[in-house]
Amino acid sequence: MPELPEVETVRRGLQPVMEGQRIARVEARRGDLRFPLQKDFVARIEGQIVRGLGRRAKYLLADLGSGDVLLMHLGMSGSFRVESDPAAGMPGVFHHPRGESRTHDHVVFHMASGAVVSFNDPRRFGSMKVVPRAELADEPQLRHLGPEPLGNAFDAQCLASACAGKATSLKAALLDQRVVAGLGNIYVCEALYRAHLSPKRRASTLADRKGGPTPHAGRLVEAIHGVLAEAIEAGGSSLRDHRQTSGELGYFQHRFRVYDREGEKCRTSGCGGIVKRFTQNGRSTFWCPSCQK
């Protein structure tokens, strides 16, 4: 499933063609994705100007001129393709050829500028929903999300407070969207490796007896910031389905230091350990037992 860097990469790819532009026409080629589309889904979007295109955790949020917000999730295999509409007299093509069948283009946005934005989702685990901006804070998909890991509020104290007293593993805590929003298995493994912290370590060790952050918390926040920034710069990680809106693959997977490197030598200078893999909370965890304590 795409994680925060992949979703942020998609947002940045859609921003130039959607933000400030009017949605002239919408094709909803089926009545459902992961969930049924609202009966007035098309009517509430057509003719609206996209005032802003944001992201909350792994969700895309298009603020519409009507005061509604189009809430979108990529699911496991969803992607957006951006191209021109020759009929609208818009020259140029904005995507590289892709292998996915266009029969999986389930929702298509025709922008007044001539750009065409298609949501392609073979597995149909993605979702779209129109929500009034005033009700967004109470939206079930968003209301329990924790702080954004790249936001100003997410620092060592914030993470320590969220983990204080938790008996669960550090990795499980970081995957809990109530603790921090948007992190998934890949980037948690990478951040823990960079911070030299074991995924098996108790989450509570990030806080001292008074609830303040330990040095571990500071190192981990710094590692999370670093790995997410690098991944966004690289266009995300393309392990299976993720593509940028241009059709290109993200390439952060070539920068993995620990994820999917089972049996390889640890890349930490002077360590000499071997990367191991084990199953944790139903997911593969990659770590170096020698330098992650």
URSULZI-V423187 format. One record per residue. RES is the residue in one letter. PSI is psi as a letter, one per 30 degrees, with the letter a starting at -180 (none if undefined). NEAR is the number of other ideal C-beta (glycine too) atoms within 12 Angstrom. Layout:
RES:PSI:NEAR ; RES:PSI:NEAR
//
This chain:
M:k:31 ; P:k:45 ; E:a:42 ; L:e:43 ; P:e:43 ; E:e:47 ; V:e:47 ; E:e:40 ; T:e:38 ; V:e:43 ; R:e:36 ; R:e:28 ; G:e:35 ; L:f:39 ; Q:e:25 ; P:f:20 ; V:f:38 ; M:e:39 ; E:k:28 ; G:g:23 ; Q:l:31 ; R:k:26 ; I:j:38 ; A:e:25 ; R:k:25 ; V:k:32 ; E:j:23 ; A:j:28 ; R:f:23 ; R:l:21 ; G:f:16 ; D:l:21 ; L:c:33 ; R:e:24 ; F:l:19 ; P:k:15 ; L:k:31 ; Q:k:23 ; K:e:12 ; D:g:15 ; F:e:31 ; V:e:25 ; A:e:18 ; R:f:28 ; I:e:38 ; E:k:27 ; G:f:22 ; Q:k:30 ; I:k:25 ; V:j:37 ; R:f:23 ; G:l:22 ; L:j:36 ; G:a:29 ; R:k:38 ; R:j:36 ; A:c:39 ; K:g:40 ; Y:k:37 ; L:k:46 ; L:j:34 ; A:j:45 ; D:k:28 ; L:l:32 ; G:f:23 ; S:f:25 ; G:f:18 ; D:l:32 ; V:k:35 ; L:j:43 ; L:k:39 ; M:k:43 ; H:k:35 ; L:f:43 ; G:b:31 ; M:e:25 ; S:g:28 ; G:k:39 ; S:l:46 ; F:k:46 ; R:k:39 ; V:k:40 ; E:l:32 ; S:l:22 ; D:j:26 ; P:e:13 ; A:f:11 ; A:g:18 ; G:g:10 ; M:j:21 ; P:l:13 ; G:l:16 ; V:k:19 ; F:g:28 ; H:l:27 ; H:l:16 ; P:k:13 ; R:l:26 ; G:f:15 ; E:k:26 ; S:k:14 ; R:f:21 ; T:f:13 ; H:g:27 ; D:j:27 ; H:e:38 ; V:k:38 ; V:k:31 ; F:k:44 ; H:j:31 ; M:l:36 ; A:f:23 ; S:f:28 ; G:f:26 ; A:k:39 ; V:k:36 ; V:j:44 ; S:k:36 ; F:j:41 ; N:k:37 ; D:i:35 ; P:e:25 ; R:f:20 ; R:h:29 ; F:f:21 ; G:l:37 ; S:l:33 ; M:k:41 ; K:k:34 ; V:k:35 ; V:k:32 ; P:k:20 ; R:e:23 ; A:f:12 ; E:g:18 ; L:e:26 ; A:f:16 ; D:g:13 ; E:k:25 ; P:e:15 ; Q:f:28 ; L:f:29 ; R:f:17 ; H:g:16 ; L:k:27 ; G:a:28 ; P:l:26 ; E:k:29 ; P:f:44 ; L:g:29 ; G:l:23 ; N:f:10 ; A:f:18 ; F:j:31 ; D:a:26 ; A:e:29 ; Q:e:23 ; C:e:30 ; L:e:44 ; A:e:35 ; S:e:28 ; A:f:35 ; C:f:40 ; A:k:26 ; G:f:18 ; K:k:25 ; A:f:14 ; T:l:25 ; S:l:29 ; L:e:47 ; K:e:42 ; A:e:28 ; A:e:39 ; L:f:48 ; L:f:33 ; D:j:27 ; Q:f:29 ; R:f:22 ; V:e:35 ; V:k:42 ; A:k:35 ; G:f:42 ; L:k:45 ; G:a:37 ; N:e:31 ; I:e:43 ; Y:f:48 ; V:e:44 ; C:e:43 ; E:e:44 ; A:e:44 ; L:e:43 ; Y:e:41 ; R:e:33 ; A:f:40 ; H:h:31 ; L:k:41 ; S:k:28 ; P:f:41 ; K:f:23 ; R:k:31 ; R:k:23 ; A:e:36 ; S:f:25 ; T:f:30 ; L:f:40 ; A:k:30 ; D:a:21 ; R:f:11 ; K:g:11 ; G:g:20 ; G:l:21 ; P:k:27 ; T:l:29 ; P:f:19 ; H:e:31 ; A:e:38 ; G:e:24 ; R:e:29 ; L:e:48 ; V:e:37 ; E:e:25 ; A:e:34 ; I:e:44 ; H:e:30 ; G:e:25 ; V:e:40 ; L:e:39 ; A:e:23 ; E:e:27 ; A:e:41 ; I:e:31 ; E:e:18 ; A:f:26 ; G:g:31 ; G:a:44 ; S:k:39 ; S:i:26 ; L:e:26 ; R:d:20 ; D:f:29 ; H:k:41 ; R:l:35 ; Q:l:36 ; T:f:41 ; S:f:26 ; G:f:26 ; E:l:24 ; L:k:25 ; G:l:38 ; Y:g:23 ; F:f:35 ; Q:f:26 ; H:f:19 ; R:g:27 ; F:k:30 ; R:f:37 ; V:e:44 ; Y:k:37 ; D:g:23 ; R:h:27 ; E:k:20 ; G:f:14 ; E:l:20 ; K:k:20 ; C:k:26 ; R:f:24 ; T:k:24 ; S:k:11 ; G:g:11 ; C:e:22 ; G:g:14 ; G:l:24 ; I:k:21 ; V:k:32 ; K:l:28 ; R:k:23 ; F:l:20 ; T:k:13 ; Q:k:27 ; N:h:20 ; G:g:11 ; R:l:22 ; S:k:24 ; T:k:35 ; F:k:35 ; W:l:41 ; C:j:36 ; P:f:24 ; S:e:21 ; C:f:27 ; Q:j:35 ; K:none:22
//
